[in-house]
Amino acid sequence: MNLDDAITEVTQLIMGACSTATLKVVKMSDEEARISVDAPAAEMDKIKDAVRDRLTQLLVSEGLDVQVQVYDKDAPKGVVG
């Protein structure tokens, strides 16, 4: 499996857990990517649960480090207090 295939698979898992999520994918290298997810607070744990095991499998079996960071889409952004 290559990184693009892994990103596609993880993206499908995320969207299956929360169809209203918005994603931003950044490829860090040929073997590493970060997927930032904005989702409703109530769906955040569901997304994390949906991808956790597969992310571990990709790292151990395929040597692909796909990181998923989930954020509350309704939380204030860029607020400095």
Backbone as a ProteinNet text record, in pm:
[ID]
protein_1_A
[PRIMARY]
MNLDDAITEVTQLIMGACSTATLKVVKMSDEEARISVDAPAAEMDKIKDAVRDRLTQLLVSEGLDVQVQVYDKDAPKGVVG
[TERTIARY]
84.6	0	89.3	48.5	123.5	49.3	112.3	55.6	-77.9	-89.5	-216.3	-331.2	-305.1	-408.3	-446.5	-346.9	-373.2	-456.3	-423.2	-499.1	-643.5	-663.3	-799	-876.8	-814.3	-881.5	-918.3	-825	-850.8	-957.3	-951.9	-1053.6	-1192.4	-1203.3	-1332.8	-1380.9	-1289.9	-1327.3	-1378.4	-1309.6	-1350.7	-1488.6	-1507.7	-1636	-1748.4	-1715.7	-1815.5	-1860	-1768.6	-1801.3	-1873.1	-1842.9	-1903.3	-1905.3	-2018.8	-2028.7	-2017.1	-2029.5	-2020.1	-1879.8	-1786.6	-1649.4	-1585	-1496.7	-1414.3	-1269.9	-1197.7	-1063.3	-962.1	-841.5	-727.3	-613.5	-560	-453.1	-321.9	-218.4	-84.4	9.5	75.1	176.2	308.6	364	490.1	609.7	590.6	694.8	625.1	703.3	645.1	580.5	609	558.8	480.7	459.2	394.3	296.2	178.6	77.2	2.2	-52.3	-135.7	-271.9	-377	-513.2	-573.8	-604.5	-671.4	-820.4	-897.2	-1041.4	-1114.9	-1204.7	-1296	-1431.1	-1483.9	-1609.8	-1684.9	-1814.8	-1890.4	-1832.4	-1834.1	-1777.5	-1835.1	-1963.1	-2029.5	-1979.2	-1913.1	-1866.1	-1715.9	-1646	-1500.2	-1453.3	-1510.2	-1469.9	-1506.1	-1617.2	-1659	-1555	-1504.7	-1402.4	-1273.9	-1230.1	-1107.5	-1118.7	-1233.2	-1254.6	-1253.9	-1306.1	-1315.3	-1178.7	-1081.5	-951.8	-839.2	-855.8	-745.5	-675.3	-749.2	-687.5	-622.1	-687	-631.9	-502.7	-497	-374.3	-257.9	-283.9	-180	-135.5	-230.9	-197.9	-113.9	-150	-74.1	70.1	89	223.6	305.5	246.5	319.5	339.8	235.4	241.3	295.2	266.2	301.1	411.1	444.9	544.9	495.7	362.9	303	249.6	296.3	256.5	151.5	26	-85.1	-140.7	-128.9	-175.3	-307.9	-401.4	-531.9	-548.5	-570.4	-593.2	-735.7	-816	-957.8	-983.2	-1050.6	-1079.6	-1229.8	-1274.6	-1414	-1435.7	-1521.8	-1541.3	-1606.6	-1671.1	-1739.6	-1657	-1539.6	-1453.5	-1394.1	-1375.8	-1314.1	-1174.1	-1140.7	-1009.3	-930	-804.8	-716.8	-741.3	-807.9	-834.6	-716.6	-659.4	-548.6	-601.5	-586.5	-643.8	-541.9
-117.3	0	123.8	225.7	350.7	454.9	568.3	671	723.4	742.2	791.8	695.7	566.2	466.2	471	486.6	493.5	617.1	729.9	853.2	835.2	774.8	750.8	662.5	556.4	464.2	532	605.8	672.7	781.3	852.1	953.8	891.5	775.6	706.4	665.5	620.9	586	708.7	820.6	944.4	987.4	989.6	1035	937.3	810	712.7	736.5	787.5	816.7	950.3	1044.2	1178.2	1240.6	1233.9	1281.9	1433.6	1506.3	1652.6	1704.4	1615.5	1656.8	1722.5	1817.5	1874.8	1835	1802.2	1748.6	1832.2	1836	1895.6	1795.1	1756.1	1656.3	1724.7	1695	1744.7	1624.7	1605.1	1500	1556.7	1492.7	1537.8	1475.2	1353.8	1281.6	1170.3	1081.2	968.1	866.4	876.3	777.4	838.9	970.2	1035.8	1142.3	1142.9	1243.4	1282.1	1402.6	1450.6	1486.4	1436.1	1470.8	1548.6	1674.6	1757.9	1752.2	1725.6	1706.6	1807.5	1883.7	1970.2	1900.9	1877.4	1803.8	1855.3	1828	1864.7	1793.6	1862.3	1806.2	1669	1650.6	1523.9	1408	1436.3	1332.5	1304.7	1382.2	1370.3	1232.2	1180.1	1047.6	938.3	952.8	854.8	846.6	960.5	963.7	897.5	934.9	876.8	725.4	678	533.8	464.7	531.7	472.1	451.5	536.2	528.2	467.8	462.1	424.6	294.7	186.5	56.9	56.2	117	116.5	198.2	309.1	388.9	309.1	232.4	148.2	41	-21.1	-123.6	-66	52.1	114.3	140.8	184.5	214	86.2	-13.7	-137.2	-222.8	-241.5	-333.8	-271.4	-142.7	-78.7	26.5	63.4	167.9	306.4	324.4	452.5	521.7	641.9	718.5	821.8	784.3	875	921.8	1049.4	1107.4	1178	1156.9	1222.3	1309.7	1437.3	1533.6	1584.9	1566.8	1602	1725.1	1822.6	1948.9	1975.4	2044.7	2088.2	2201.6	2178.3	2279	2406.4	2399.6	2516.4	2592.4	2542	2610.3	2735.1	2840.6	2962	2931.6	2989.4	2967.4	3097.4	3086.4	3201.6	3304.1	3262.5	3355.3	3353.7	3468.2	3480.3	3549.5	3483.7	3539.3	3587.1
0	0	0	-75.2	-73.2	10.8	31.1	118.5	66.3	-64.2	-119.8	-91.6	-104.5	-74.2	73.4	159.5	303.4	337.3	276.9	299.9	255.4	139.7	89.8	185.7	232.4	323.6	456	513.2	640.7	622.7	511.7	482.7	477	415	408.3	547.1	631.9	769.4	844.8	827.5	894.2	846.7	716.3	661.8	695.1	710.5	753.8	896.9	977.9	1117.6	1132.2	1042.5	1051	911.8	847	709	697	807.9	802.5	834.4	857	888.2	766.5	793.4	687.2	715.5	608.8	622.9	547.1	601.9	533.9	544	430.2	426.2	389	466.1	436.6	432.1	317.9	306.7	355.2	456.1	513.7	440.7	390.2	317	239.1	180	107	199.7	330.6	426	541.1	538.2	651.7	603.4	666.6	635.1	761.2	757.8	867.4	809.3	874	835.6	951.5	927	1027	998.5	1103	1088.4	1176	1116	1191	1192.1	1312.4	1326.8	1449.1	1454.9	1575.2	1697.4	1810.3	1933.6	1965.6	1941.2	1972.9	1887.1	1775.9	1683.7	1696	1774.8	1780	1825.7	1932.7	1981	1881.4	1814.3	1713.7	1600.8	1559.4	1454.3	1503.9	1622.2	1678.5	1690.5	1737.2	1750.4	1614.3	1512.2	1378.7	1314.2	1347.1	1279.3	1363.1	1493	1583.7	1542.4	1529.7	1499.7	1362	1264.2	1128.7	1120.5	1192.7	1193	1249.7	1354.2	1413.6	1314.4	1246.4	1147.2	1033.7	986.7	878.1	920.2	1042.4	1090.7	1107.4	1171.9	1201.6	1076.5	997.5	884.1	756.2	735.5	608.8	622.1	745.9	765.7	727.4	728.6	691.4	816.2	840.1	958.5	917.4	932.5	902.8	1036.7	1061.7	1187.6	1163.7	1254.5	1246.1	1369.1	1344.4	1452	1437	1541.3	1535	1620.7	1561.3	1628.4	1629.2	1733.2	1743.4	1644	1546.7	1442.4	1494.7	1610.3	1664.2	1767.8	1799.6	1896.7	1831.7	1909.3	1853.8	1801.8	1689.8	1629.9	1634.5	1666.7	1663.7	1772.9	1879	1988.3	2084.5	2107.2	2201.2	2325.5	2439.2	2560.8	2650.4
[MASK]
+++++++++++++++++++++++++++++++++++++++++++++++++++++++++++++++++++++++++++++++++

